[in-house]
């Protein structure tokens, strides 16, 4: 695939994620896919793992928006700089809804092989998010 095709696959990933599009996930996320994310209390593997992540995050942040800011592609990898903007209106782990808004920076590095996502490294501003939610002092 071309570098532009790889970037488009990543754009499409975020669209499918927000929509909970498990058909897209099954076609474009490898069964052995793994997301490396130290902020999660569970492992994200394969299309089912991405769907599980959706099912954990979207009830807590149902108005989530993900502005995609920058894409850098080389070989099989695409780095995406984005923001996560949402309102915390549902339970998030042990935290009850706060009604507070979050706006955090994220760097996502994807590896693509044969037109499917095979690996993902996620770096989110979890500290900033916890401060914005009031779980930690600002």
N, C-alpha and C positions, 0 to 999 in steps of 0.2 A: 504494500500500500504506500501511497505517497505521504509526505509529511502533512499536506493539507487534508488528506483523507483521515489520517490519524487524529488531527486536531478536531475534525468534524465528529469523529466517533466519540471524543471526549465531550464535545458540546451536547451531542445526543444523549450521552450517559446522564448528564445533569437533568435534561428534560425528562428522560424516562424515570429517573430517581424521584423527582418531584411528583410525577404522575403515578408512581407506583406501577409502572408498566412492566409487569413480570414477563410478558411475551417478548418485549424488546430485550430484557435482561437475559432470558434464556437463549436468545439468538446471538447476543453480542458480548456476553460475559462467560469466560471459560469455566468449566466445571471445577477446575483446580484453582481458580482465581482466589487471591488472598488480599485483604486490605490490612495494612499495617497501620494501626492507630492506637497509640498508647493511652488515649483518653477513653476508650471503650471498655466496658466490663465483660464483653463477650467477643468471640472471634468471628470475623466476617469472611466467609468462604463461599465461593461460587455464587450463582444467581440467587439462590435461596438466602444466603447471608446478606446480600445487598437488599433484598426484599425485607428481611428482618430488620435491618438498620432503618429502612424507610418506616416500617411499622412501629419502631421505637421513637423516632424523631418527629414524624409528622403529626401524631396526635398531641405531642407537647408543643409543637410550633406549627400549627396548621396553615399559617399565612407565610411560610418560609419563602423567601426569594433568594436567588443565588446569582447576583450579577457576576458575570465572567469578565475579568479585566484584562488578562494577558495570557498568551499561549506561546510557549517556546518548545519546538519539536526538533529532535535529532534522533536519527535511527528509529528504534522501536519505542522511544520514550517521548512523552508529552508532559510538560510542566504547565499547570494552570494556576494562575493567581486569581483568587475570587474573594468574595465576601459572602457571609451568611447573615441575612437580615430577617428577623422574625419577632413575633410576640409570643411570650411564654404563657399559653392559656390552658395547658394540660399538664398532667403529671410528667415529670422528667426524672426517671429513676425514683429515688426516695423524696424528691423535691416536689411539693405541691405547686400548682400554678401560681405564679406571682403577678401576672399581667404586665410584666416588664418587657421592654424591647431589648433585643440583642443586635449587635452589629459588629461582627468579628472578621478578622483577616484569616485566610486559609491558603495554604499551598498544597496542591495535590499533584503528585507525580504518578503517571500511569505508564505501564508497560503494555505494549500491544504486540501480538504475534498473529500472523495470518488473519488479520482483520477482526480479532477479538481481544478484549481486555483480559490480561493474565495476572496483573499485579498492580497494587495501588498503595502508595505511601501517602498518608494524610498528616499534615501538620496544621493544627488549628490553635487559635489563641484561646485555649481552654481557661486560662487564668483570667483573661479579660471577660470571657463569658460569665464565669462564676461571680466576678465583681459586678457585672451589669445585672445579673439576676439577684444580687443582694446576698448571695451565699457566703461571700467574703467581703471584708471591708474594702472600700474603693481607695 
